[in-house]
Amino acid sequence: MIRVLSLFLLFIFFVNYAHGKDDPNLYEKIDLFGEVLEKVNKEYVDDIDQSEVIDSAINGVLQSLDPYSAYMSPELFKNMQTDTQGKFGGLGIEIGMEAGVVKVISPIDDTPASRAGIKAGDYIVKIGGVQVQGKSLMEAVKLMRGPIGSSVELTIRRRGEKKALIKKVTREIIVVKSVEGKILKEKIAYLRLKSFNNNSSNQLKKKIEDFEKKQKPNGYILDLRNNPGGLLTQAINITDFFLDRGEIVSTKGRRFIENRRFFAKKGDTVNGKPLIVIINNGSASASEIVAGALKDHKRAIILGEKTYGKGSVQSIIPLSDGGGMRLTVSKYYLPSGKSISEVGVEPDIFVEEQGSEFEINSNSDNQLDYALNLFTT
């Protein structure tokens, strides 16, 4: 019990510090927590695992701050570390928490989630028949993971739909090939960027260099739809490909070390050729940095729908139990000084996606068709 209370004491102090308040009733609250835990341990109808209870309390502390801060068990922490390497197991979906339920930030292209028709903005209320309300983000992630080839049933609530949608999704090893590219009509180079992992900027640069050497395109379309983001460094590198100068993004936090500004280096990789960026509600985080910076510098026409609005930086902090803490430490600001957080990036030209089940780069992709037509008008 003493160890449990010591752990919780540390986290109470953390919350007190994070909110910048001196609470005169702090120790009374700690005593109250100890009293509640003791009564639960003695009188609850079933035996409890005090360690699990404390994990839930820690999660409650972190998730009271924002939807993106969370505690990760050692198992989840290990799995998370593989995500940014471009290969991991699961459904292929980026999620956050909102109002106690799981909200889809974005399904990743050509993964079980996207093939099942899951959309950005969907709310997952049940996972395999288990109610999500009251569970932490990482508990929801754990429910979604499982043996490769096994299936899980997701109960979805979608705005505009009166009834819940049931989606059966089969788990796979998710290998994220960040970049796809091809030449479209009128010698327009199409670049589809699916994520911002360790290899994204190198893959994109190679595609551009190949295009410039062999096809010499007249312009470029950068497709960031349903791209949930990823590494800040990759967002900076990729934005820099299309800028000759100027600020790309800044971050601001409470600690001095989190207050940073990032600038483009001289040299536009595509030599100033016309650029259109396609976005939607599934474009989040790093995608919003790229789209927002290119919009602010008037380097690209931004087309599609408003982005998700995830404009914060999470730091992954290892913990003594082998797990980790995902903590928001700063926010992104565009060159204009605007924050992306909970606002998103508005397109220059609004083009709503058509069709009930969205499939990027299909034969009936109205947003891509619109972008192509801009090059010929």
DARALIN-V146675 format. One record per helix or strand. SS is the DSSP state (H for helix, E for strand). FROM is the first residue (numbers start at 1). LEN is the number of residues. Records with the same first field share a line. If there is no record, write none. Layout:
SS=FROM-LEN, FROM-LEN
This chain:
H=2-17, 26-18, 50-14, 74-10, 112-4, 137-8, 185-3, 200-16, 232-10, 256-3, 286-11, 366-11
E=70-3, 87-4, 93-6, 101-7, 123-5, 130-2, 151-7, 165-6, 172-4, 179-6, 188-6, 196-1, 219-5, 230-1, 247-7, 260-4, 274-6, 301-4, 312-7, 324-10, 339-1, 349-2
